[in-house]
Structures are given as structure tokens and as C-alpha cells.
Amino acid sequence: MNPTSEGRGERLGVAESLWPSEPIILGPEVSARQLVLKKIQELSTSGHQHAFMVADLDVLASRHRTFLQALPRVQPFYAVKCNSSPRVLLVLAALGTGFDCASQGELEQVLGLGVDPSRIIFANPCKAVSHIQYAARCGVQLLTFDNEEELIKLARHYPGARLVLRIQIQDSQSTFPLHTKFGAHLEACGHLLQVARELGLAVVGASFHVGSDCHTPQSYRQAIADCHCVFEMGCKAGHQMSILDLGGGFPGIEGSEAKFEEMARVINAALAQFFPEGTGVKVIAEPGRFYAASVCTAAVNIIAKKSSLEPGGHRKLAYYLNEGYYGVFRVFLRDPVPRTPIVVKEFPSEPCLFPCTLYGPTCDAFDRLFSTEVQLPELDVDDWLIFPDMGAYSSTMSSTFNGFPITAVYDAMSPQLRSLLETVP
């Protein structure tokens, strides 16, 4: 969403006005965090304290380099559902990533950027017939499946597809498990591969997903070992197996670097054991939050406040924010540990901290940021809070429930990244 021109600020040593519909070009003296603080100052002065986010698109290029360095054999197919901002997708297309799409709408968006269909995997195992037909018309050949009924649909509506069998894995203690909804049991894979053969369909590989924000790196090793078994089953059934899809699950927020490095070590070792180089197997993955999480920073304003005394005289606070669960914070209630925001306020000395509940602006009592309290100082109405690492599953899950608008996102990038985008046809 592009913000209106109302309330645009002065120049800050950047190439364009501060809050334009075009991306903000960052100079060496202006960081994305400084842009957030400048916008807060501007809104506070104008009396229009709207929630907003700033997206530092150069983070995508940095994350892309990190991914390729850590997993040199793995080609990333970015999970569009994580953050489908047009400029996010444009930057990733320019960097050469593939794309994991889950619907016709996502296919249309990525193909509309000029991305070749060979750089797309339609990775939803249970698809509507009309979406399958659209993929067939557009030449998106790589599709996943995990059940016999899907094979029957594909044989009828897209017999020329190249199919990837998604397997079910053990619970990986991820923040967002997926194994109960998707994936075929390993014991059922032989039957599915045989059915595909009888229907004249080509199965070309196997895939899995350890769950979004995985906490157990060893889950990748077991899943890769299981896919090796599926490859053997596929070859026995007469399929030419050549694609291994590692799915997603890679962490992306600040401080998760060590966990990602451990995952990369586990994955590289498992690939060397079960799919050594020279076997002709193409390895891909579907990272989402790894690329997008640290791209965006959100700024929200306190619009109301309540104070209460608990038994024993303990004081608790409740802050009501102008953004909440029905906006960019929808995924927060599933986070195992609440994120403590950055307080944009100076105190003369170290302030006392209080247990605080953070509510969103709607009339629904369920509209809160976390299921538990966070420790914050006493703040006032019109004070601001900053939440880093807000690029994953924020804008894509927002709604206008209760009449509250979608939060504006301001894109920022370096001159180097802008030059790269200008070279893209």
C-alpha cells in the first residue's frame, strides 16, 4: 500500500522526498531506523500518529548472500505468502531467486513481474481445479501433491505437470507446525508413486516442510533421509527423480544467526550423505521469514492507557495501540516468547518496569499482541513503540476489521539496489 502525500517531510539527504510513493533512496548518512524515528517526529508534530512500517529492501540482498554462502547447493524459492509486497518480490526476482507460490493469485503476481515459469514451484499440495488449470496455461510445471485425489485432479487437468511428492515429517517443535495438515506418510508414498505412474503422471522429486520457524535443526536430517527413501521408491516405480525440496522453516529475526548456521551444517552434512554431488539431483528450498523477517520495522502509537492495582499492591498497566492482532501483529499470539518493543522516549534515569498488556485498537477482547505480559516502563498516551523484525507474515495477514486501515509501508533502498532494479527488463 502506498501512503498518500499528506504530511510528507523535508529532505534528509535522500534522492527523493521522505515519504513518497516511490522508494526512498538511502544515503550513507541515513539508515532505515533513522527514517522510522524521523517519521515518528513528523507524525507527532502534525498530530496524526498513524502506525506505519519502513521496509529496508537492502536486507533482502544481504539475506540472499547469507543463504547462498551457507547452503551453496540449495537454490532458494522464496515463499511469497510470507511477504508479497511488490517491491520485495521485484528485488528478489532481480537477485535471481525462484518463487514458491500457493495460489493462482500468487502465481499471477510473480508471473506479472516477468519471472520465467521455470523459476516457480506451485507448492500447495491441495489446489483448486481452476488454479491447476491456470498453472497449466501459464507453463508453471512444478507442482506438489500429497494424496491420491490430487493425482486424479492433475491427471485430468494437467497431465504434463512435473510433480513433487510432499512427505509428512515428525513434529519439529516449530512455532507453526504444518505436519498435521500436509504431507503423505512415508508408508503411503510407494502407493502414491505407483498410482501416479498408472495415471501417466511424472513425479520428479520429493519435498517436506519442517514447520515455520523450526527449533530443531536435526529435523532436516531425518526429513532428507526420508526423501532419499522416497527417491528409491520413485525410481523403482519408473519415475526419474531429480528434485529435492527442503521446504522452509529457516529463522529470520535478529539473534537467530547461530540457529540458522546450525541448520545449514546439518543440511549440508545430510545432503553429502544422502544426495552427494554428482548424482544429478537439484536441491531447492522455500525460505520465507529468513529473507523477509528483518526487512521491516513497525512503529505504533499508544492511543489509550489503563492502570490497575493487583492484590499485594502490585501495579499493572494496559496500553492500547493503534495497531494490533487484526493488523500487522496477527502472528504474535503464536510466538512462544513475547517480543519487547523499543520505547521511543527519553527518561531522566533508569525507569521502573511494570507488567504491561498490549492491546490492539479494535473492540474485540481477543485483539492483543501477546498472550502474556511484557515488562515496560510507564508511558503516556501518544508515546511510540518500535518493533523490529516485522517483515514476515505481517502485511500479508492484515485486515480492515472494525474499520481500521491497513498500515502503510514505506520502502527504502540504497542507490546500488535501485540501479540493480533499473537493469531488470
N, C-alpha and C positions, 0 to 999 in steps of 0.2 A: 504494500500500500504506500503510495506517495503522499506525503503531507502537503497541505496547502501552503500558499506563500505567506499566510498570515504570521506575523511575528518573526520573520527571518532576521538574523543577526548581522552584525557588521563583519567585515572580512577579518580573517585571523591568519593572514599569511598563506591562505589556500587559494587555489586557482579559481574557485567559484564561490558564490555567496554561501553562507554557512549551512542553510537548511533548504537546499534546492531539491527539485525533483531528480536532477542529475546527481550522480555520486559525488561526494565531497572528496576532493583531492588533497591528501595529507601532505604537508610539508615536513621537513626534518624537525621543525620546532613544535609541531602539533601532533599529538597522539590521539588515538580513538578515545582514551579515557579523558583526556583534556577536552575533547569535544562534548562528552557527556556532561562534564562539570560546567562548561560554557552554556550548554543548552539549559541546564538547571538554573543557572543565574539569569538567563534571558527570560525563562518562563516565570520565575519568581518575581522578577521586576514587572512583567506585564500583567501578573495576576491570573494567568492561565496555566495552572500547574497540571498539565496533561502528562500522563505516563507516556514513555517513549523508549525506544531501543536504538542503539547505534551498532551497526554491523561493520566490523573491520575485516574486509574481504581479503586482505593480505594474509590473514591467518590461514585461509584455505590453501594458499600456495605453500606455506610453511608446513602445514599438516600433511600435505601431499608428499613433500620431500621426506618428511619423517617416516611416513608409511612405506614408501618405496625403499628407503635405506634399511629399515628394519625387516622388511619382508620382500626381498628382491625378486623372488619367484612369483609373487602374487600381484595380479592386476586388479586394482580397485574398481568396483562398480558401485558408485555412490548410491545410497538408499534415499531416493527422492522424498519419501514420506517424512524424513527427519527434518528437512528444511527445504521447501520448494520455492524459495524466493527466486524470481527470475534472474537476478544478478548472481546469486550463489551458483545456480545451475550454469549460467554463462561462463563464469570463471572456471568452474570445474571442466566444462566442455573444452575451454581453451587450454587447460592443463593436460587434457588427453585422457581423463578418466572415462570409464564406462558408467552405465546407469542401471540401477535396479528399480524397475517400475512395478507397481502393484495394481494398476487400473488403467482404463482407457484414457482417463483424464491426465494421468502422469505420462503415459506414452505420448499423448498429443503435445504436452508441454515440452518434453525433451526433443521429440522429432521436430517441433516448431523452431528449435534453435539450430537446426541443420545437422544434428547428430546422426551419423550413419546408423541404420538399424542393427548393424553387426556389433555396435557398442552398447546394446541394450539387452538385458535379461528381464523377461516378464515373470517375476519371481513370486507371484501369488499362486499357491498350489490349487486354489479353488476359485475359478474365474467364471464370470458370467459369459454366456454364449456370445453375446454381442461384442464383448471385449476380446474374446478369442478371434472372432471374425475380423475385428479391426486390426489386430496384430497381423493376421494373415494378409490383409490388403496392403499393409504398410511394410511388409517384409521383415518384421521382427520375428526371427526364427527360434530363438532360445526361450523356452517356456518350462516352468517347473510343474510337477504333479506329485501327488502322494496317495492316490486312491484309484480304484478301478473305474468308478463313474466318470472321473475326469478324463481317463483314457478314452472312454466311449465318446464323450463330447469332442475330444480332439480328433479322433478318427473320422468323425462326421464333418467337422467344421474346419479342421486344419491338419489334414493328413501329412503335409510336408514339414511340419514343425520338427525341430530338434529338441528333444525332451531331456530334462534333468530330474532324476528321482530324488525327492527330498525325504530324508530319513528322520526318524524320531530319535532323540538322544536322551540320556539320563538328565535329571534335573541338575542344572549347573549352578544353582544358587544365584541366579541372575536377578537384577532388580525387576525385570519384566519378563518372566518366563513365557515361552511360546510352545513348549513341548506338548501341552495338553490340547492345543488347537491344531497344530500342523505336524506333519511327518509320519511316514509309514514305519511300523515296527520292522526291525531287521528281519524277523522271521517271515514277514509278508512280502519282502522285496523280490524274492525269487518268483513268486506267483505273479506279481505285477509286471516284472520284466518279461515273463513268458506271455502274458496277456497282450502287452504292447507289441511283442513280436507277431503274435497271431493276428493282430489288427493292422499290421503293416506299418507300425509306427517306429521311428528311430529314437532310441534312448541313447544319449551320447555322454551322460555323466551322472554324478551324484552330488547332492548338496545337503547341508544341515544348517541349523542356527542354534547356537548355544544360549540364546536369550539376550535381550538388550541389556547392556551394562553387566557383563558377566564378571563374577567374582572368583571363579575357579579356573585358572588357565589350563589345568590338566584336562578339562572337559574337551578342549580342542584335540588333544592327542587321541582320546578314546573315539571321538567322532571321526577323525581321519582314519583310524584303524578300521572302524565300521564301514566307512566308504570304500576302503580297499576290498573288503569282503563283497560289497555291492558291485564293484568293478569286476571281480571274478565271476559273480553270478551273471552280470550282464554279458560278459564275453562268452560264457557258457550258453547263454540263450541266443547268441548270434548278434549281439549289438556291438558296435565299435565305440568303446568307452574312452573318452578323451578329455573330459572337462570335470574338474573338481572345484566345487563352490563351497568356500568356507563360511559363507553367511556373514553375519555381523557379530555384535557383542563387544566390540573394542571400546574401552572407556575413552572419554574425551575431555573431562573437566580438568582444571588446573590441579596439579598434585597427583594425577593418575599416571604419570610417565613411567614410574617403576613397574606398575602393574602391566602396562602395555608392553614394556620391554620383556617382562617375563613371559607374556603370551607369545611374543614374537619368537623367543628362544624355544618354547615348547612346540610351536607350529613348525619352525624351520627343522627341528630335530625329527618331528613326526613325518614331515614331507620327505626328508632324506631317507627315512626308514621304509616308508610305505609307498612313496611315489618318487623315487630318485630321478634326478635329472637324466635326460636321455631316453625316457620312456615315452615321450611324446604327449604327456598329459599337461594341459593348460590349467593353471590354478588361478582362480578368481576369488574375490571376497566382496562383501556388501557392507562396507563401513558406512555408518551414518553419523552418530554422535561423535565419533573420533574426529571427523572433519568439521562438523558444524557446531559442537557444543561451545567451544571457546570463541566463536566468531562474534557473538552478540553480548552486549551489556545492557541491562534494563535499569531504568530509573523510575521510581514510583514515589508518589506523594502521600503523606498522611492526611486524610480528609476528616477524620474524627478520632476520638480517644476516650477511653473509659478507664477508671481506676477502681480497684476493689481491695478490701481487706479480708484475708483468709484467717481461719482460726489460728490463734497464736500471734496475730498482728502482722503477718507477712503480707506484703503489698504485691498485687499483681496488676499488670497493665494489659489493655487490649487496644491495638492500633487498627484502624480501618483505612485501607489503602484504596487508591483509585485504579487498581488492577488486581485480579485475583484468580481463583480457580477456573472461572469461565473465560479467562483471557490467557495470558502467556504462562501462567503458573499451573496449568492443569496437571502436569506430570509430577508436581512437587509432593502431592499427597502420597505418592508411592515411593518416594525417596526414603531409604531406611534411616537416614540421619538428616535432620533439617539443616538447611544452609543459613548461616548467619550473615545478614546483609552488611554492607558497608554504610555507616552512618555519615551523612554529609552535614556535619555540624561540628563546630569547634567548642570545646569545653575548657574552662579555665584550669581545671585539674582533672585527674582521672575520675570519671563519673562512676557512681554506683550502678550495678546492673540489676535488673528485675526480670522475673519470668514474664514473658510477653506472648500473647496470642496475636497472630497477624490474620486479619480478616480481609476479604475482598469487598468490593463496593455493592454487590447485589443484595437482594432481600432474602436469599437462600442461606440458611444457617450452615449448610454444608460448604459454603464459599469461604474457605480458609486456606492458607498457604501450606500449613503443615499440620499433622495430627498431634504434634507435641509443641510445647512452648519453646521459644528461643530466648536467650539472655541478651537484653538490650538496655541501654540507659533510658532514663525518662526523656521523652521527646515531646514536641509540641505539634499541634495541627499546622500544616504547611511545611513541616520538615520533610527531607528527602531521604530515601534509602536506595542504594545501588546494589544490584545483583549481577555479578559476573557470570560467565558460562551459561548464557541463556539462549544459545543458538539452536539447541536441539529440541524438537517437539514443543515449541512454544507458539510461534505464529501459526504453524500448520494446524494446531488444535484449538485455536481461539474461536470464540463465538461472540455474537452481539446480544447475548441473553440479558434481559432486563433493560435493553436499550442502550447499553454501554458500547462505545465504538471499539473497533479493532485498534490495538495500539500501533502507532506509527513507527516505522523502522527507517532509519536514515543510514544509507550505505556510504562507507568511506573506503578509499583505496589510495595506494601510492601512485605516483606518476608512472613508475615502471609497470605496475599491473594494468593501469589504464592503457599504456602503449601496447601491452600484450593483447588486450581485448580489441584494440583498433586494428590489429593484424588479422583477426578472425574474420573469414568471409561472411 
